[in-house]
Amino acid sequence: MALRTKDFDYHLPEELIAARPLPDRAASRMLVIHRDSGRIEHRMFREFPDFLEPDDLLVLNDTKVIPARVFSDDGGIELLCLDRLSPLEWRCLVKPGKRMKPGHTLTVAGITGTVMEVFDNGDRLIRWERELDLNTHGHLALPHYMGRDDEAADRERYQTVFAREEGAIAAPTAGLHFTPEMLEKLPHAFLTLHVGVGTFRPVKAEVVSEHLMHSEKFAVSAQTARRVNAAGRVVAVGTTVTRVLEAIAGGEKRIEERDHAGETDIFIHPPHDFRVVGGLLTNFHLPQSTLIMLVSAFAGRELVLEAYRQAVAECYRFYSYGDCMLLR
């Protein structure tokens, strides 16, 4: 029988949503799922290296979150700058969008922008009279469930310590737990997937397979491809890494050893035959989201939901600034 979106629901008390990060990145708790036995453990993220084998390779997403949220000078319009198409042109999500028709103008920090086009999904192409400096005038688009606007401290904490390729709207949150000291001791490689606004959009289809997945830009170097193929086991740090590696997987559970770049709209849900990823570190995800569906494809829906029930009972911290889960 076809899986339904409601099959991935669970109850989460609001007080378990982490609105702010812990002072120490590596101080998070870590729920461990042993897929072969179904055993669930409650550990600390500092113990993560103990669960790795000598021939394991961590793959991390080095995307960098940009302060993509800006407001018009009159306070009437909010924009989320999704994709920079040229130095002066951005694809933007605009709220409210009704009066933002082609030819309409607005100003941000004294810079005039003109709506050039309205895309089929409602996004706007906006051309600025001169370059808009998001680092100066933008805000981080923190997830709505945090219930607050961004603060100065988020510029550093809502960013992995290895972030380097600008372009994400949201952080690849599984990577937020790592410190430079831990990472330098572990074999690792990087790829890039720019997390887009689609990661926050709810699944509206009743039947899981009918959901249309958003598309996101990615890049994988030939060097990373070679290291992935040479690894005994690939441990993906996050669902973004998982999606990229599975999207470019070829035959015989390998990927072509060349530079890869493009967009992927791969939607991983049960059942899915994982061809590259053999382990997964991830945060806890929203009920009925594409991300909990991906995790369920990796470890089994019933086992994942049982792990979530235990995490709630043990008062884990949930979502972007929360605790993590290792599926091995």
C-alpha positions, 0 to 999 in steps of 0.5 A, a space after each residue: 500500500 502506498 505510504 501517506 504523508 501522515 505516516 511520517 507524523 509524530 508528536 513534539 512538545 513545543 518546548 523541545 524545539 531548540 531556539 538557540 544553540 548550545 555554547 559548545 558545538 560538540 556538546 550535543 546529545 547523539 541518538 544512535 540507531 543500529 540498523 542491523 539489530 534495531 538497537 537504539 542508544 543514547 550517547 553524546 556527540 563527542 563520542 561520534 569518532 568511536 563509531 567510525 571504522 578506519 576505512 570510513 570517509 565522512 562527506 560534509 556539505 561546505 555550503 555557506 549560509 548567506 544573510 538572504 532576508 532583506 526588508 524594503 526601506 518602508 518596511 512593507 515588503 520582505 524579500 528572500 534572495 534565493 539565487 544570484 543570477 548576475 551581480 545586479 539580478 536576484 531571484 527572490 521570494 517576495 512577501 506580500 507579492 500581490 502588488 509586486 508585478 513587473 515594473 514595480 519598484 522598491 528600495 532596500 538601503 537606498 538601492 532601488 530594485 525593479 521587478 523584471 519578471 514573475 516566475 511560474 511559482 511566484 518568485 520574482 526576478 529583481 534587478 537592482 540599480 547597483 549591487 546589493 550587499 547582503 552581508 551589510 543589509 541582510 539578515 539570516 532567514 532562521 527557520 520559522 520554528 525558532 520563533 525569533 529573528 536572527 541575532 549577531 551571534 547567529 552569524 557565526 553559530 548558524 554556520 558550519 566551521 568548514 563553510 566556504 561556498 556561499 549560496 545557502 538559505 539555510 544551514 546543513 545542520 548536521 555539520 553544526 556539531 563539528 569543531 575544527 579539532 574533531 574534524 582534523 582527526 577524521 578522514 573527510 571530504 567535501 561537496 557543496 549543495 546550496 540548501 534552498 527555501 524548499 527545505 522548509 516547504 511542507 509536503 502537501 500531497 497526501 500520497 508521498 510519491 506524488 510530492 514534487 521535490 524542489 531543486 537545489 544546486 550542487 557540486 562534487 569535485 573529482 577528488 571527492 568522487 575518487 575518495 568516495 569510491 575508495 572508502 570502505 564506508 561513506 558516512 554522510 553528514 546530513 541529508 543534503 550530502 545524502 541527496 547529492 551522492 545518491 543523485 550522482 550514483 552510477 552502477 556498481 555503487 560508484 560515482 564517476 570520478 570527474 567533476 560534477 555540477 548541476 541541480 538535483 530534485 531527487 526525492 528519497 523516501 521508502 523504499 530506496 536502494 542506497 547505492 553510496 551512503 552507508 552511514 548517516 549523521 543527521 539532526 531531528 526533522 519536522 513531522 511529515 517532512 521530506 527529510 524524515 522520509 529520507 531518514 526513514 528510507 535509510 533505517 526503516 520508518 517504524 524504527 525511525 519513529 520509535 527513535 523519535 518517540 524515545 528522543 521526545 521521552 528523553 527530552 532531546 533538543 530538536 531541529 536546526 540548533 538541536 541534538 543529532 542522530 547517527 544511523 549506522 
